[in-house]
Amino acid sequence: MRIYLIGYMGCGKSTLGRRLSKHTGLQFVDMDHYIEERNCKTIPQIFAEDGEAEFRKKEQKALQELSEFTNIIIATGGGAPCFFDNIDLMNKTGKTMYMNIAPGILADRLLKSKTERPLIKGKSRDELVVFIDETLKKRNEFYTQAQYQISEPDIDLDYVMKMLEE
């Protein structure tokens, strides 16, 4: 089994991934952490030193590698499904779940987060909500290709397991 969790940054992919991993015994991998380890640089360093285009190539390579793992839950980066043929690869090699959380909730979570996120650095809450909304409009074309969708900010693990068993 291979499960890909997709959605905007701050939607809870890593949190759900860890919970699912404990519940199922499947290995959990946060793709951003995987990229950082493989490149010996943080995501912000990769963006700053190499640019977004190079980061997206590294992300695609990481996804291709992870798509060969078995019995794994993968929390993808927020933009991962939206570049190259990444969403197609995920849908062909596993189950995809889009965590569709409202922009206001995402903004609140991201403002509280200790993680440095290059794409949103320095934005106020209002600017962040607008930015998230605009970005989601572009990304939803890819996100909505997922096989499953969760729209609740407080995710019920039993509900997720029932969806995945279908």
Backbone as ProteinMPNN parsed JSONL, in Angstrom:
{"seq_chain_A": "MRIYLIGYMGCGKSTLGRRLSKHTGLQFVDMDHYIEERNCKTIPQIFAEDGEAEFRKKEQKALQELSEFTNIIIATGGGAPCFFDNIDLMNKTGKTMYMNIAPGILADRLLKSKTERPLIKGKSRDELVVFIDETLKKRNEFYTQAQYQISEPDIDLDYVMKMLEE", "coords_chain_A": {"N_chain_A": [[0.838, -1.189, 0.0], [0.394, 2.251, -0.719], [0.134, 5.543, 0.199], [-0.633, 8.819, -0.643], [-0.599, 11.982, 0.697], [-2.003, 14.999, -0.051], [-2.172, 18.574, -0.532], [-2.55, 22.034, 0.476], [0.139, 23.88, 2.074], [0.27, 23.556, 5.583], [-2.16, 22.263, 5.888], [-2.293, 19.928, 7.277], [-1.089, 17.55, 6.498], [1.29, 16.194, 7.349], [0.708, 15.763, 10.052], [-1.631, 14.14, 9.897], [-0.482, 12.055, 8.457], [1.406, 10.984, 10.279], [-0.343, 10.101, 12.279], [-1.877, 8.205, 10.849], [0.158, 6.431, 10.232], [0.88, 5.407, 12.77], [-1.508, 4.113, 13.344], [-1.814, 2.233, 11.273], [0.626, 0.983, 10.976], [2.188, 1.407, 8.812], [5.057, 2.832, 7.175], [5.973, 6.257, 7.609], [6.683, 9.095, 5.652], [7.767, 12.35, 5.373], [7.82, 14.313, 2.673], [9.195, 16.748, 2.206], [11.117, 16.733, 4.263], [12.514, 14.48, 3.472], [13.6, 15.385, 1.034], [15.255, 17.417, 2.03], [17.118, 15.905, 3.522], [18.271, 14.325, 1.497], [19.524, 16.252, -0.021], [21.118, 17.658, 1.687], [20.457, 20.197, 2.568], [18.242, 22.764, 3.729], [14.774, 23.289, 2.836], [14.202, 26.11, 2.538], [16.877, 26.956, 2.028], [17.434, 25.648, -0.396], [15.554, 26.903, -2.086], [16.517, 29.566, -1.904], [19.202, 29.377, -2.815], [19.14, 27.876, -5.191], [16.74, 28.351, -6.493], [13.166, 28.232, -7.304], [12.469, 26.611, -9.537], [14.555, 24.711, -9.729], [14.239, 23.5, -7.248], [11.74, 22.27, -7.676], [12.444, 20.305, -9.512], [14.077, 18.689, -7.926], [12.163, 17.895, -6.123], [10.441, 16.411, -7.783], [12.147, 14.286, -8.444], [12.508, 13.145, -5.904], [9.874, 12.322, -5.403], [9.557, 10.403, -7.41], [11.389, 8.501, -6.498], [10.266, 7.843, -3.982], [7.867, 6.777, -4.823], [8.426, 4.216, -5.406], [8.707, 2.901, -3.053], [7.225, 0.632, -0.699], [4.301, 0.003, 1.342], [3.82, 2.556, 2.653], [3.242, 5.894, 3.792], [2.996, 9.027, 2.437], [3.586, 12.353, 2.969], [3.199, 14.879, 0.897], [4.913, 17.772, -0.485], [3.298, 20.981, -0.591], [3.112, 22.037, -3.237], [3.806, 19.899, -4.814], [1.977, 18.101, -6.282], [1.361, 19.667, -8.469], [3.189, 20.052, -10.493], [5.062, 19.003, -13.363], [4.359, 15.639, -14.177], [3.404, 14.838, -11.774], [1.0, 14.419, -10.201], [-0.288, 12.506, -11.723], [1.53, 10.381, -11.56], [1.335, 9.835, -8.806], [-1.384, 9.055, -8.604], [-1.338, 6.765, -10.169], [0.354, 5.066, -8.79], [-0.516, 4.772, -6.182], [-2.821, 5.536, -3.472], [-4.466, 8.617, -3.415], [-5.013, 11.441, -1.397], [-6.672, 14.368, -0.913], [-6.385, 17.058, 1.172], [-8.501, 19.325, 1.833], [-8.672, 22.284, 3.021], [-10.048, 25.265, 4.415], [-9.014, 28.595, 3.358], [-8.776, 30.625, 5.437], [-8.439, 29.115, 7.789], [-6.097, 27.764, 7.121], [-4.337, 29.968, 6.931], [-4.298, 30.866, 9.618], [-3.132, 28.625, 10.861], [-0.625, 28.562, 9.572], [0.513, 30.987, 10.349], [0.984, 30.485, 13.021], [2.83, 28.495, 12.88], [6.131, 27.201, 13.29], [7.776, 26.603, 11.287], [9.856, 27.62, 8.624], [8.708, 29.047, 5.711], [9.283, 29.634, 2.5], [7.581, 30.666, 0.428], [5.611, 32.186, 1.651], [6.687, 33.964, 3.378], [6.843, 36.813, 5.496], [4.267, 37.821, 5.091], [1.193, 39.417, 6.075], [-1.73, 38.404, 8.026], [-4.093, 38.965, 6.537], [-3.019, 39.389, 3.972], [-1.957, 36.89, 3.603], [-4.235, 35.202, 3.577], [-5.456, 36.047, 1.175], [-3.377, 35.41, -0.623], [-3.224, 32.601, -0.267], [-5.806, 31.848, -1.106], [-5.725, 32.66, -3.827], [-3.619, 31.038, -4.734], [-4.661, 28.491, -4.246], [-6.755, 28.457, -6.087], [-5.358, 28.114, -8.473], [-4.013, 25.712, -7.962], [-6.007, 23.852, -7.415], [-6.898, 22.564, -9.696], [-5.142, 20.474, -9.945], [-5.066, 19.324, -7.354], [-7.723, 18.42, -7.047], [-7.789, 16.15, -8.545], [-7.208, 14.077, -6.969], [-7.974, 10.896, -5.484], [-9.484, 10.783, -3.189], [-11.057, 13.027, -0.836], [-10.775, 15.272, 1.844], [-12.471, 17.555, 3.843], [-12.673, 18.555, 6.332], [-11.313, 20.325, 9.073], [-10.608, 19.127, 11.506], [-9.654, 16.053, 11.621], [-11.152, 12.9, 11.484], [-9.891, 9.877, 12.257], [-10.971, 7.291, 11.945], [-12.87, 7.728, 9.958], [-11.209, 8.39, 7.795], [-9.832, 5.953, 7.493], [-11.96, 4.281, 6.706], [-12.577, 5.394, 4.217], [-10.213, 4.812, 2.801], [-10.296, 2.072, 2.717], [-12.184, 1.442, 0.873]], "CA_chain_A": [[0.0, 0.0, 0.0], [1.092, 3.543, -0.803], [-0.84, 6.623, 0.359], [-0.087, 10.165, -0.814], [-1.418, 13.05, 1.266], [-1.724, 16.225, -0.787], [-2.924, 19.752, -0.123], [-1.783, 23.245, 0.713], [0.943, 23.864, 3.296], [-0.495, 23.828, 6.793], [-3.467, 21.586, 5.922], [-2.232, 18.819, 8.227], [-0.618, 16.317, 5.856], [2.256, 15.5, 8.215], [0.002, 15.335, 11.267], [-2.449, 12.975, 9.544], [0.431, 10.982, 8.065], [1.942, 10.35, 11.499], [-1.459, 9.388, 12.932], [-2.174, 7.022, 10.036], [1.292, 5.523, 10.373], [0.719, 4.719, 14.055], [-2.723, 3.288, 13.281], [-1.698, 1.158, 10.276], [1.942, 0.352, 10.996], [2.915, 1.767, 7.598], [6.1, 3.845, 7.356], [5.592, 7.618, 7.241], [7.747, 9.958, 5.147], [7.456, 13.732, 5.007], [8.632, 14.484, 1.466], [10.106, 17.885, 2.361], [12.248, 16.273, 5.075], [13.256, 13.553, 2.61], [14.365, 16.229, 0.103], [16.32, 18.079, 2.801], [18.148, 14.911, 3.846], [18.941, 13.904, 0.251], [20.29, 17.367, -0.584], [21.908, 18.268, 2.763], [20.063, 21.609, 2.638], [16.835, 22.962, 4.066], [13.96, 23.766, 1.704], [14.496, 27.536, 2.299], [18.199, 27.086, 1.406], [17.323, 25.233, -1.8], [14.868, 28.002, -2.777], [17.394, 30.746, -1.949], [20.435, 29.134, -3.571], [18.926, 27.234, -6.497], [15.498, 28.818, -7.094], [12.017, 27.327, -7.237], [12.491, 25.629, -10.639], [15.47, 23.621, -9.353], [13.582, 22.785, -6.15], [10.683, 21.423, -8.245], [13.116, 19.142, -10.111], [14.491, 17.839, -6.802], [10.912, 17.368, -5.583], [9.994, 15.373, -8.707], [13.048, 13.14, -8.272], [12.165, 12.532, -4.614], [8.588, 11.652, -5.57], [9.799, 9.19, -8.201], [12.035, 7.531, -5.604], [9.304, 7.406, -2.961], [6.794, 6.009, -5.459], [8.875, 2.825, -5.497], [8.631, 2.325, -1.712], [5.949, -0.027, -0.409], [3.788, 0.15, 2.702], [4.292, 3.889, 3.03], [2.374, 7.071, 3.742], [3.852, 10.129, 2.03], [3.043, 13.711, 3.018], [3.903, 15.604, -0.159], [4.956, 19.22, -0.362], [2.059, 21.577, -1.093], [3.113, 22.224, -4.683], [4.256, 18.683, -5.505], [1.072, 17.551, -7.297], [1.061, 20.67, -9.489], [4.295, 20.206, -11.431], [5.409, 17.842, -14.185], [3.224, 14.709, -14.19], [3.441, 14.286, -10.417], [-0.302, 13.915, -9.727], [-0.545, 11.272, -12.466], [2.378, 9.356, -10.95], [0.755, 9.473, -7.504], [-2.631, 8.319, -8.816], [-1.02, 5.45, -10.756], [1.145, 4.203, -7.901], [-1.06, 4.682, -4.832], [-4.071, 6.233, -3.164], [-4.212, 10.036, -3.174], [-6.009, 12.074, -0.544], [-6.559, 15.827, -0.886], [-6.849, 17.674, 2.407], [-9.053, 20.586, 1.336], [-8.967, 23.091, 4.201], [-10.364, 26.657, 4.065], [-7.884, 29.526, 3.421], [-8.656, 31.286, 6.738], [-7.887, 28.141, 8.736], [-4.699, 27.572, 6.709], [-3.577, 31.168, 7.315], [-4.104, 30.836, 11.072], [-2.159, 27.575, 11.169], [0.695, 28.937, 9.061], [1.045, 32.079, 11.173], [1.426, 29.894, 14.292], [3.855, 27.5, 12.591], [7.524, 27.584, 13.508], [8.49, 26.233, 10.066], [10.096, 28.703, 7.663], [8.109, 28.706, 4.425], [9.725, 30.71, 1.608], [6.542, 31.263, -0.417], [4.688, 33.053, 2.401], [7.462, 34.744, 4.341], [6.61, 38.248, 5.623], [2.899, 38.237, 4.779], [0.251, 39.588, 7.183], [-2.811, 37.424, 7.936], [-4.97, 39.312, 5.41], [-2.263, 39.116, 2.742], [-1.805, 35.445, 3.53], [-5.518, 34.622, 3.155], [-5.595, 36.348, -0.25], [-2.36, 34.62, -1.327], [-3.638, 31.196, -0.218], [-6.986, 31.72, -1.957], [-5.275, 32.742, -5.225], [-2.808, 29.858, -5.033], [-5.56, 27.328, -4.3], [-7.499, 28.497, -7.364], [-4.471, 27.542, -9.489], [-3.625, 24.337, -7.618], [-7.153, 22.941, -7.313], [-6.94, 21.779, -10.933], [-4.352, 19.275, -9.679], [-5.503, 18.728, -6.089], [-9.025, 17.744, -7.172], [-7.607, 14.872, -9.241], [-6.995, 13.049, -5.95], [-9.042, 9.902, -5.411], [-10.277, 11.045, -1.982], [-10.966, 14.407, -0.392], [-11.193, 15.568, 3.219], [-12.679, 18.997, 3.959], [-12.811, 18.905, 7.75], [-10.016, 20.642, 9.678], [-10.33, 18.151, 12.569], [-9.838, 14.826, 10.861], [-11.509, 11.681, 12.197], [-9.059, 8.81, 11.711], [-11.826, 6.182, 11.513], [-13.454, 8.164, 8.686], [-10.145, 8.263, 6.795], [-9.588, 4.524, 7.27], [-13.079, 3.74, 5.933], [-12.4, 5.858, 2.847], [-9.095, 4.125, 2.193], [-10.624, 0.647, 2.566], [-13.136, 1.272, -0.243]], "C_chain_A": [[0.877, 1.245, 0.0], [0.025, 4.624, -0.756], [-0.117, 7.951, 0.238], [-1.069, 11.162, -0.225], [-1.022, 14.338, 0.569], [-2.6, 17.353, -0.277], [-1.97, 20.89, 0.19], [-0.965, 23.125, 1.996], [0.063, 24.244, 4.486], [-1.82, 23.091, 6.89], [-3.468, 20.384, 6.861], [-1.759, 17.503, 7.635], [0.315, 15.523, 6.773], [1.595, 14.979, 9.482], [-0.841, 14.095, 10.987], [-1.555, 11.794, 9.176], [0.992, 10.239, 9.261], [0.859, 9.536, 12.204], [-1.809, 8.115, 12.172], [-1.077, 5.976, 10.17], [1.187, 4.726, 11.671], [-0.427, 3.713, 13.993], [-2.534, 2.065, 12.375], [-0.387, 0.382, 10.357], [2.747, 0.621, 9.73], [3.965, 2.826, 7.927], [5.562, 5.205, 6.923], [6.817, 8.385, 6.769], [7.164, 11.323, 4.812], [8.382, 14.063, 3.839], [9.599, 15.659, 1.567], [11.33, 17.486, 3.187], [13.136, 15.327, 4.273], [14.148, 14.335, 1.64], [15.526, 16.903, 0.832], [17.457, 17.106, 3.113], [18.949, 14.52, 2.61], [19.867, 14.991, -0.299], [21.178, 18.079, 0.427], [21.693, 19.781, 2.833], [18.609, 21.667, 3.076], [16.086, 23.412, 2.807], [14.217, 25.261, 1.472], [15.878, 27.755, 1.65], [18.15, 26.717, -0.076], [16.651, 26.345, -2.611], [15.813, 29.191, -2.965], [18.593, 30.546, -2.875], [20.191, 28.655, -4.999], [17.674, 27.724, -7.223], [14.398, 27.767, -7.069], [12.065, 26.263, -8.328], [13.389, 24.433, -10.301], [14.883, 22.811, -8.196], [12.542, 21.818, -6.703], [11.269, 20.183, -8.923], [13.545, 18.161, -9.016], [13.261, 17.156, -6.191], [10.399, 16.223, -6.465], [10.835, 14.104, -8.556], [12.73, 12.393, -6.971], [10.859, 11.753, -4.724], [8.754, 10.358, -6.362], [10.444, 8.106, -7.342], [11.026, 6.968, -4.608], [8.187, 6.556, -3.553], [7.177, 4.536, -5.645], [8.886, 2.13, -4.132], [7.279, 1.625, -1.559], [5.586, 0.181, 1.055], [4.236, 1.475, 3.314], [3.176, 4.918, 2.915], [3.298, 8.254, 3.485], [3.087, 11.446, 2.137], [3.843, 14.514, 1.998], [4.024, 17.076, 0.201], [3.697, 19.796, -0.999], [1.994, 21.723, -2.594], [3.414, 20.962, -5.473], [3.278, 18.161, -6.566], [0.926, 18.431, -8.546], [2.144, 20.836, -10.549], [4.578, 18.887, -12.131], [4.171, 16.934, -14.276], [3.06, 14.077, -12.805], [2.104, 13.719, -9.949], [-0.644, 12.615, -10.442], [0.265, 10.12, -11.873], [1.781, 8.89, -9.622], [-0.51, 8.64, -7.682], [-2.384, 6.923, -9.386], [-0.379, 4.51, -9.754], [0.585, 4.076, -6.486], [-2.407, 5.352, -4.708], [-3.73, 7.675, -2.82], [-5.359, 10.639, -2.389], [-5.719, 13.569, -0.456], [-7.176, 16.353, 0.399], [-7.222, 19.114, 2.076], [-9.537, 21.437, 2.509], [-9.118, 24.557, 3.787], [-9.162, 27.585, 4.245], [-7.691, 30.214, 4.773], [-8.038, 30.378, 7.791], [-6.414, 27.898, 8.416], [-3.837, 28.752, 7.15], [-3.284, 31.168, 8.811], [-3.055, 29.805, 11.468], [-0.748, 27.987, 10.757], [1.33, 30.057, 9.871], [1.566, 31.571, 12.516], [2.606, 28.939, 14.105], [5.257, 28.05, 12.822], [8.37, 27.293, 12.255], [8.653, 27.437, 9.148], [9.596, 28.258, 6.294], [8.362, 29.848, 3.446], [8.607, 31.401, 0.826], [5.635, 32.246, 0.32], [5.385, 33.981, 3.389], [7.076, 36.233, 4.309], [5.199, 38.725, 5.331], [2.071, 38.406, 6.06], [-0.852, 38.531, 7.022], [-3.688, 37.705, 6.721], [-4.285, 39.026, 4.075], [-2.144, 37.607, 2.514], [-3.089, 34.771, 3.052], [-5.724, 34.841, 1.651], [-4.631, 35.497, -1.076], [-2.769, 33.143, -1.394], [-4.815, 30.968, -1.164], [-6.592, 31.726, -3.441], [-4.481, 31.501, -5.628], [-3.682, 28.611, -5.146], [-6.357, 27.296, -5.597], [-6.666, 27.881, -8.484], [-4.213, 26.055, -9.217], [-4.79, 23.351, -7.603], [-7.337, 22.081, -8.554], [-6.2, 20.451, -10.733], [-4.847, 18.555, -8.424], [-6.783, 17.907, -6.258], [-8.945, 16.469, -8.01], [-7.341, 13.732, -8.256], [-8.212, 12.126, -5.897], [-9.982, 10.133, -4.234], [-10.083, 12.497, -1.577], [-11.508, 14.539, 1.029], [-11.327, 17.082, 3.325], [-12.83, 19.462, 5.402], [-11.444, 19.201, 8.357], [-9.623, 19.685, 10.812], [-10.67, 16.776, 12.022], [-10.076, 13.633, 11.775], [-10.77, 10.517, 11.531], [-9.891, 7.628, 11.226], [-12.467, 6.483, 10.162], [-12.44, 7.989, 7.553], [-9.905, 6.792, 6.482], [-10.708, 3.893, 6.449], [-12.968, 4.147, 4.47], [-11.328, 5.034, 2.14], [-9.376, 2.636, 1.946], [-11.569, 0.397, 1.399], [-12.452, 0.751, -1.477]], "O_chain_A": [[1.939, 1.289, 0.621], [-0.891, 4.627, -1.578], [0.881, 8.193, 0.918], [-2.24, 11.186, -0.606], [0.145, 14.73, 0.588], [-3.642, 17.118, 0.335], [-0.75, 20.729, 0.17], [-1.322, 22.366, 2.897], [-0.777, 25.14, 4.396], [-2.544, 23.264, 7.87], [-4.534, 19.874, 7.206], [-2.003, 16.444, 8.214], [0.142, 14.316, 6.947], [1.895, 13.873, 9.932], [-0.784, 13.117, 11.734], [-1.846, 10.656, 9.547], [1.05, 9.01, 9.265], [1.108, 8.424, 12.669], [-2.016, 7.064, 12.779], [-1.354, 4.777, 10.216], [1.383, 3.51, 11.673], [-0.327, 2.606, 14.521], [-3.039, 0.985, 12.679], [-0.295, -0.742, 9.865], [3.863, 0.122, 9.586], [3.783, 3.621, 8.849], [4.781, 5.292, 5.974], [7.869, 8.336, 7.406], [6.194, 11.434, 4.063], [9.602, 14.09, 4.005], [10.718, 15.573, 1.061], [12.454, 17.859, 2.849], [14.361, 15.37, 4.383], [15.313, 13.989, 1.448], [16.643, 16.956, 0.318], [18.63, 17.457, 2.98], [20.172, 14.399, 2.675], [20.864, 14.695, -0.957], [21.911, 19.001, 0.069], [22.617, 20.542, 3.117], [17.838, 20.74, 2.829], [16.698, 23.859, 1.837], [14.43, 25.663, 0.329], [16.028, 28.645, 0.813], [18.753, 27.392, -0.91], [17.118, 26.691, -3.696], [15.898, 29.756, -4.056], [18.954, 31.448, -3.631], [20.95, 28.991, -5.908], [17.551, 27.538, -8.433], [14.649, 26.582, -6.847], [11.728, 25.109, -8.063], [13.025, 23.285, -10.556], [15.011, 21.588, -8.162], [12.462, 20.673, -6.257], [10.647, 19.121, -8.906], [13.391, 16.949, -9.166], [13.315, 15.992, -5.796], [9.973, 15.188, -5.954], [10.305, 12.993, -8.542], [12.688, 11.163, -6.945], [10.75, 10.646, -4.196], [8.159, 9.336, -6.02], [10.088, 6.932, -7.445], [10.945, 5.755, -4.417], [7.621, 5.708, -2.864], [6.335, 3.712, -6.002], [9.054, 0.913, -4.057], [6.306, 1.992, -2.218], [6.436, 0.49, 1.89], [4.924, 1.516, 4.333], [2.294, 4.821, 2.061], [4.264, 8.465, 4.218], [2.065, 11.633, 1.478], [5.022, 14.795, 2.208], [3.323, 17.567, 1.085], [3.095, 19.157, -1.863], [0.925, 21.552, -3.18], [3.286, 20.963, -6.697], [3.716, 17.807, -7.661], [0.416, 17.972, -9.569], [2.015, 21.692, -11.423], [4.365, 17.807, -11.578], [3.055, 17.428, -14.437], [2.632, 12.929, -12.681], [2.073, 12.64, -9.356], [-1.228, 11.714, -9.839], [-0.251, 9.015, -11.703], [1.729, 7.691, -9.348], [-0.694, 7.635, -6.996], [-3.148, 5.998, -9.109], [-0.543, 3.294, -9.847], [1.149, 3.349, -5.668], [-3.049, 5.691, -5.702], [-2.82, 7.934, -2.033], [-6.529, 10.383, -2.675], [-4.66, 13.981, 0.016], [-8.351, 16.116, 0.676], [-6.37, 20.002, 2.045], [-10.686, 21.317, 2.935], [-8.398, 25.034, 2.91], [-8.372, 27.399, 5.171], [-6.555, 30.372, 5.218], [-7.211, 30.817, 8.591], [-5.58, 27.832, 9.319], [-2.741, 28.563, 7.678], [-2.157, 31.437, 9.226], [-2.195, 30.074, 12.307], [0.208, 27.783, 11.505], [2.547, 30.078, 10.06], [2.485, 32.158, 13.087], [3.3, 28.613, 15.068], [5.525, 29.226, 12.574], [9.533, 27.689, 12.179], [7.702, 28.185, 8.92], [10.01, 27.218, 5.781], [7.737, 30.904, 3.543], [8.683, 32.607, 0.588], [4.961, 33.056, -0.316], [4.73, 34.699, 4.145], [6.992, 36.837, 3.24], [4.955, 39.932, 5.324], [2.225, 37.639, 7.01], [-0.905, 37.842, 6.003], [-3.998, 36.791, 5.957], [-4.902, 38.485, 3.157], [-2.22, 37.123, 1.385], [-3.04, 33.869, 2.216], [-6.124, 33.92, 0.939], [-5.014, 34.932, -2.101], [-2.671, 32.513, -2.447], [-4.821, 30.007, -1.933], [-7.069, 30.897, -4.216], [-4.651, 30.977, -6.729], [-3.475, 27.776, -6.027], [-6.607, 26.223, -6.146], [-7.208, 27.198, -9.353], [-4.199, 25.243, -10.143], [-4.586, 22.147, -7.76], [-7.88, 20.979, -8.467], [-6.593, 19.428, -11.292], [-5.025, 17.337, -8.425], [-6.913, 16.828, -5.68], [-9.951, 15.776, -8.164], [-7.258, 12.569, -8.65], [-9.329, 12.527, -6.224], [-11.143, 9.727, -4.275], [-9.082, 13.123, -1.924], [-12.558, 13.991, 1.366], [-10.414, 17.815, 2.946], [-13.087, 20.639, 5.655], [-10.51, 18.419, 8.181], [-8.436, 19.46, 11.049], [-11.837, 16.387, 11.97], [-9.315, 13.382, 12.71], [-11.011, 10.215, 10.362], [-9.562, 7.021, 10.207], [-12.591, 5.595, 9.319], [-12.782, 7.495, 6.479], [-9.787, 6.425, 5.313], [-10.442, 3.058, 5.585], [-13.233, 3.34, 3.579], [-11.522, 4.609, 1.001], [-8.767, 2.02, 1.072], [-11.738, -0.748, 0.978], [-13.099, 0.551, -2.505]]}, "name": "protein", "num_of_chains": 1, "seq": "MRIYLIGYMGCGKSTLGRRLSKHTGLQFVDMDHYIEERNCKTIPQIFAEDGEAEFRKKEQKALQELSEFTNIIIATGGGAPCFFDNIDLMNKTGKTMYMNIAPGILADRLLKSKTERPLIKGKSRDELVVFIDETLKKRNEFYTQAQYQISEPDIDLDYVMKMLEE"}
